[in-house]
Amino acid sequence: MRLYSPQALAFLGDAVYELLVRERIVLKANRPVSELHLQAVEQVRASYQSQAYAVIEPLLTEEEAAALKRGRNLNSVKPPKNGNVRDYRRATGLESLFGYLYVQGRLERINELGTTLLVVTHEKSLVNRFSKRVVAIENGRIISDETG
């Protein structure tokens, strides 16, 4: 595996985390985009991520906890004007963990931590690995939707 700095993992993890939050929101409700956006903004806020940090932390392996703490302890972390340092550091730690798991290809582990993943692929082996729900699309149309 290529080595990434804790800053790079936090940067990447921020995108991974936001994508997962947006996917979960879209799957829950068919609402106007403006409402979906407001829900997403609420859930990617540092204070919300800090709460997620507290829930996830006891479930982590030593290796995962180390990735979380490396991100949390970054010196370059500067909270926004309306945020507090503790929440922002914990949010950065959570993002680092998601970035770390993502670059390792540990999508199952992200899923185990309570996040649903949507994977678009042509790789049959990856489909077989996850296969909780598989939607097959051909020429832009759903040709099958199977669970289990």
C-alpha positions as a printed Julia matrix, in Angstrom:
148×3 Matrix{Float64}:
   0.0     0.0     0.0
   1.23    3.46   -0.81
   1.93    5.65    2.21
  -0.25    8.71    2.67
   0.3    11.51    5.15
  -2.33   11.97    7.87
  -3.28   15.26    6.17
  -3.85   13.47    2.85
  -5.93   10.77    4.55
  -8.08   13.44    6.24
  -8.49   15.25    2.92
  -9.52   12.06    1.13
 -11.62   10.85    4.06
 -13.58   14.12    4.03
 -14.77   13.31    0.49
 -15.45    9.64    1.3
 -17.43   10.55    4.42
 -19.48   13.22    2.65
 -20.28   10.88   -0.23
 -21.48    8.21    2.19
 -23.62   10.72    4.11
 -25.18   12.01    0.89
 -25.91    8.49   -0.32
 -27.63    7.58    2.96
 -29.76   10.73    2.82
 -30.8    10.11   -0.79
 -31.73    6.49   -0.01
 -33.91    7.54    2.92
 -36.15   10.03    1.19
 -37.15   11.45   -2.15
 -37.01   15.16   -1.39
 -36.07   18.36   -3.17
 -32.33   18.79   -3.62
 -32.3    21.87   -1.37
 -33.64   19.78    1.55
 -31.18   16.97    0.83
 -28.34   19.49    0.8
 -29.36   20.95    4.16
 -29.47   17.47    5.71
 -26.04   16.66    4.29
 -24.54   19.91    5.58
 -25.92   19.14    9.05
 -24.38   15.65    9.09
 -20.93   16.64    7.84
 -20.62   19.42   10.41
 -17.76   18.98   12.88
 -20.11   18.72   15.87
 -22.03   15.86   14.19
 -18.83   14.09   13.19
 -17.54   14.49   16.74
 -20.61   12.58   17.97
 -19.98    9.87   15.33
 -16.36    9.71   16.55
 -17.58    8.89   20.07
 -19.87    6.12   18.76
 -17.28    4.54   16.46
 -14.18    4.8    18.68
 -14.96    1.8    20.95
 -15.53   -0.42   17.87
 -12.1     0.13   16.35
  -9.09   -2.15   16.16
  -5.75   -0.85   17.45
  -4.66   -0.07   13.89
  -7.88    1.83   13.12
  -7.72    3.71   16.43
  -4.18    4.78   15.58
  -5.35    6.17   12.21
  -8.18    8.0    13.98
  -5.8     9.5    16.55
  -3.18   10.52   13.97
  -5.85   12.56   12.19
  -7.23   13.97   15.42
  -3.79   15.13   16.54
  -2.81   16.98   13.34
  -1.18   20.29   14.19
  -2.56   22.01   11.1
  -6.18   21.66   12.27
  -7.82   25.1    12.44
 -11.51   25.12   13.37
 -13.93   27.51   11.68
 -14.91   30.67   13.55
 -18.16   29.17   14.84
 -16.68   25.75   15.78
 -14.75   24.46   18.75
 -11.3    22.87   18.64
 -12.32   19.55   20.25
 -15.14   18.86   17.77
 -13.01   19.89   14.81
 -10.09   17.67   15.84
 -12.38   14.7    16.39
 -14.05   15.33   13.01
 -10.63   15.39   11.35
  -9.79   12.13   13.11
 -12.99   10.52   11.81
 -12.24   11.72    8.27
  -8.7    10.34    8.56
 -10.1     6.96    9.57
 -12.44    6.86    6.57
  -9.6     7.93    4.27
  -7.35    5.25    5.76
  -9.95    2.51    5.31
 -10.73    3.7     1.79
  -7.12    3.65    0.54
  -6.7     0.18    2.02
  -9.74   -1.0     0.07
 -11.5    -1.96    3.29
 -14.97   -1.07    2.11
 -16.51   -3.88    4.17
 -15.11   -2.33    7.32
 -16.58    1.06    6.47
 -19.88   -0.78    6.04
 -19.47   -2.54    9.41
 -19.04    0.84   11.1
 -22.6     1.69   10.09
 -22.21    3.24    6.68
 -23.79    1.98    3.48
 -21.64    1.85    0.39
 -22.72    2.21   -3.19
 -20.17    0.65   -5.51
 -20.43    0.98   -9.27
 -18.22   -1.58  -10.96
 -17.76   -4.07  -13.75
 -15.59   -6.24  -11.47
 -17.51   -9.46  -10.84
 -15.21  -10.41   -7.94
 -16.06   -7.16   -6.11
 -19.78   -7.71   -6.71
 -19.5   -11.25   -5.33
 -17.59   -9.97   -2.29
 -20.31   -7.54   -1.21
 -23.49   -8.81   -2.84
 -25.94   -7.63   -0.18
 -27.87   -5.98   -2.97
 -26.92   -6.05   -6.63
 -28.62   -3.9    -9.25
 -27.68   -4.81  -12.82
 -28.01   -2.09  -15.44
 -27.84   -2.55  -19.18
 -28.17    0.28  -21.69
 -29.3     2.63  -18.93
 -32.12    0.36  -17.73
 -32.34   -1.79  -14.61
 -32.47   -5.4   -15.71
 -32.32   -6.97  -12.23
 -32.38   -5.93   -8.59
 -31.46   -8.72   -6.19
 -30.92   -8.81   -2.45
 -28.8   -11.37   -0.63
